[in-house]
């Protein structure tokens, strides 16, 4: 895994700019750096060496140097692709998967993207055509940002590299900020910064003479209507799932360095580690978190899996002070406001892994989205059932089975909660039905915006932007498929795989690999009947049945424990100096994003009212406001491109 950057028509300082851009990305690739320069383009690469350790310094070209590539990621089926390319006459100078990309593009052009099984963001420059081709993997595991200023085009793995060009304005986009406070993230191609965009997952882009001329999808989350779904038996589906996931793991273990695994104690990471240990690596190294707050801790289940598999295990303990101390650093790496503190422990976990000299780990991310593991999928199912008979007194009682911990909350009566989840009849026809409650509830935090921001936003509503992302046949899809599409395209890609994945791992030069997001596994899961994924109110039904007997029954049948991290006790108390500073009335008025009176009222309830029982929404409001203030300080107020010095470049190609 690496960091990449590039600039078309950057002017006389192109070499200096690209060297600084790569320098600021060195956390993504500390092992080697390389640049390519000609009169039209500058390309840069910071390498984290994992495959072809001795020969993989980028940029890399094809045989006649008519194509040059810089690349961030892994192509897991590269040996098979290489064999086919060699049969067609291509010759290779290295043992890397990187070189496969440039020959594949030479042979197939954009159509070659459909042959890749991997996680990637890359750029291929054709100097003879003055043409730059960029692409991003199917589900957005790897980032790729860009901006267009006149006939100048820049791209980079992270936004901070783009800001090294002084002509790029640094300004928070207020509509994007509203999206974060409603959807928990921005909608691609938006980022939180005005004029800075992100190439959507499963898309490629063509830039000619420094200007974007085409942006198209090469893949989207598949949908199979009834009649074109899985034709075999349930038993055959179990065998196929076992085969596909095992092979997804097999090819993700390809590396010239040791590969470890995260082990949370939940179902998904337990399946991954069990398959690795049982089929590929009896000496597996595993890594996990523990929390000092028992409400968030899963150590008991982790230890059970460690004993079951006899892995060599390391654990990093997380305290509230750890989260507080590292929160600003995580904001700098994530480059967006966060409504949760959960990325911070993942940052500290990746740090532990690197301290143990591992560059690669496999993780269980994606299983919930692909196999229907979240409560939001079951909630939508219950509410749709209730929606068919809104007057029913009994149907809403199913919500008490789904959220027993909420309905037992003495501060919330049954009538209040039923009103909160209420349906009105025909509401399930709304294409956003599954997520509407979540977004409406989060969206209430827009009331914390200042009068000036509210005035600028005016009557801005993001429904139209969301519906523009939807496929033409979306209204014909079943409820679970619609909910999965929204969850995977919005939350998974833009938050889970970014702020809680790539950004906090690569901050410590660690590559995450996610077998559940192998496109073959996704395609298979989308062919299954919805009831095989969510059976009544049993989530991930087929996944559990496929691996029953492989992992302990106590792990298989344990209640769902969503990964979360504390908030209230993190930011207030001894040592909370920066929170006091960034949430002060003076700094709130200085940045101008939030209403100082409303914000201070919320903060005072957190700090001074012992009887105050904060809601999840209030926790998110507090975290979102604080992280926005920190982001402003880091990137708008204090960012100085002149302080970034270029490191020594290991490979320099000038044409």
PEJO-V245386 format. One record per helix or strand. SS is the DSSP state (hx for helix, st for strand). FROM is the first residue (numbers start at 1). LEN is the number of residues. If there is no record, write none. Layout:
# PEJO-V245386
ss:SS from:FROM len:LEN
ss:SS from:FROM len:LEN
This chain:
# PEJO-V245386
ss:st from:2 len:7
ss:hx from:14 len:11
ss:st from:32 len:6
ss:st from:41 len:7
ss:st from:60 len:2
ss:st from:68 len:8
ss:hx from:78 len:10
ss:hx from:98 len:18
ss:st from:118 len:9
ss:st from:131 len:6
ss:st from:145 len:5
ss:st from:152 len:5
ss:hx from:159 len:4
ss:st from:172 len:1
ss:hx from:174 len:10
ss:st from:190 len:1
ss:st from:193 len:1
ss:st from:197 len:2
ss:st from:203 len:6
ss:st from:211 len:7
ss:hx from:234 len:19
ss:st from:259 len:4
ss:hx from:267 len:13
ss:st from:285 len:7
ss:hx from:299 len:11
ss:st from:312 len:7
ss:hx from:320 len:15
ss:hx from:342 len:14
ss:st from:360 len:4
ss:hx from:367 len:5
ss:hx from:375 len:13
ss:hx from:395 len:8
ss:hx from:404 len:4
ss:hx from:414 len:7
ss:hx from:427 len:3
ss:hx from:433 len:16
ss:st from:449 len:1
ss:hx from:451 len:7
ss:hx from:463 len:6
ss:hx from:474 len:3
ss:hx from:479 len:18
ss:hx from:498 len:9
ss:st from:511 len:4
ss:hx from:515 len:3
ss:hx from:519 len:9
ss:hx from:530 len:4
ss:st from:535 len:1
ss:st from:538 len:1
ss:hx from:541 len:6
ss:st from:548 len:1
ss:st from:551 len:1
ss:hx from:553 len:4
ss:hx from:568 len:4
ss:hx from:577 len:6
ss:hx from:585 len:7
ss:st from:594 len:1
ss:hx from:596 len:13
ss:hx from:616 len:22
ss:hx from:641 len:3
ss:st from:651 len:4
